[in-house]
Amino acid sequence: MDMDKALLFSIIGAMALAGWVFTTWLRVKHGYPLENSWGKAVYPKNGSEEMERIKLLSNENAQLRAELGSIKDRLANVERIVTDDSHRLSQEMEGLRTPRN
C-alpha cells in the first residue's frame, strides 16, 4: 500500500514538473519574458531590435495622429460650407434658373 502511494506521488510530481517545463517552453517560444515566483521578469528583454521597433511604431503613430487631425479640420470646413446659408441660397437660385420640363 505504501508503495502504491509513493508511486502515485511520484507520478503526480513528474506530471507537475512536465507541465512547468511545457509552459516555460511555450513562454520562451512566443517571446514572453520568464518570470520568477513573484511575477518579476527573470531575463527582461532590452534588445536594440525591440527598441527600434517601438521607435518606428511611435513615429508612425504620431504621423497618423497628425494626418487624422488634418482630416478632421478639412471635414469641419466642408461641413461649414455645406451647412452655410449662403451656399444653400445659391443652390436654390441655381435650381430656379434651370428650366423645368
FENBELHU-V801961 format. One record per residue. SS is DSSP state (A for helix, B for strand, O for the rest). OMEGA is omega in degrees with one decimal (999 if undefined). D_LAST is the distance of its C-alpha to the last C-alpha in Angstrom with 1 decimal. Layout:
ss:omega:d_last
SS:OMEGA:D_LAST
SS:OMEGA:D_LAST
This chain:
ss:omega:d_last
O:178.9:106.0
A:179.2:106.0
A:178.1:105.2
A:178.6:102.0
A:-179.9:100.8
A:178.1:101.5
A:179.2:99.6
A:179.5:96.7
A:178.8:96.6
A:177.4:96.8
A:178.6:93.9
A:178.4:91.7
A:178.9:92.7
A:178.6:91.8
A:178.7:88.4
A:178.5:87.7
A:178.6:88.7
A:177.4:86.6
A:178.8:83.6
A:179.3:84.1
A:-179.2:84.5
A:179.9:81.3
A:176.2:79.2
A:178.0:80.6
A:178.4:79.7
A:178.8:76.1
A:-179.2:75.9
A:-178.3:77.2
A:-176.1:75.1
O:171.9:71.8
O:177.0:72.8
O:178.1:73.7
O:177.4:76.6
O:-177.8:79.8
B:173.9:80.8
O:-176.0:84.2
O:179.2:85.1
O:178.0:83.7
O:178.4:80.2
O:-178.9:80.9
B:179.8:79.9
O:178.8:83.0
O:-178.7:81.6
O:179.6:78.5
O:175.0:76.2
O:-176.3:76.1
O:-179.7:75.2
A:179.2:73.5
A:178.6:70.9
A:179.7:69.7
A:177.9:69.6
A:178.7:67.7
A:178.4:65.1
A:178.5:64.8
A:179.9:64.3
A:179.3:61.5
A:177.8:59.7
A:177.4:60.1
A:179.1:58.7
A:178.1:55.7
A:179.3:55.2
A:178.7:55.2
A:-180.0:52.7
A:177.6:50.3
A:178.2:50.6
A:178.9:49.9
A:178.3:46.8
A:176.7:45.6
A:177.9:46.2
A:179.7:44.1
A:177.4:41.3
A:178.0:41.5
A:-179.9:41.3
A:179.1:38.2
A:177.7:36.5
A:177.0:37.4
A:179.4:35.8
A:178.3:32.5
A:179.0:32.5
A:-179.6:33.2
A:-176.9:30.4
A:-178.2:27.8
A:179.9:29.1
O:-178.2:29.5
A:-179.1:27.8
A:177.0:26.9
A:179.4:25.1
A:178.8:23.1
A:179.1:22.4
A:176.9:21.3
A:178.9:18.9
A:178.5:17.4
A:176.8:17.3
A:177.5:15.5
A:178.1:12.9
A:-178.6:12.5
A:-178.8:12.5
O:-178.7:9.6
O:177.0:6.5
O:-179.5:3.8
O:999:0.0
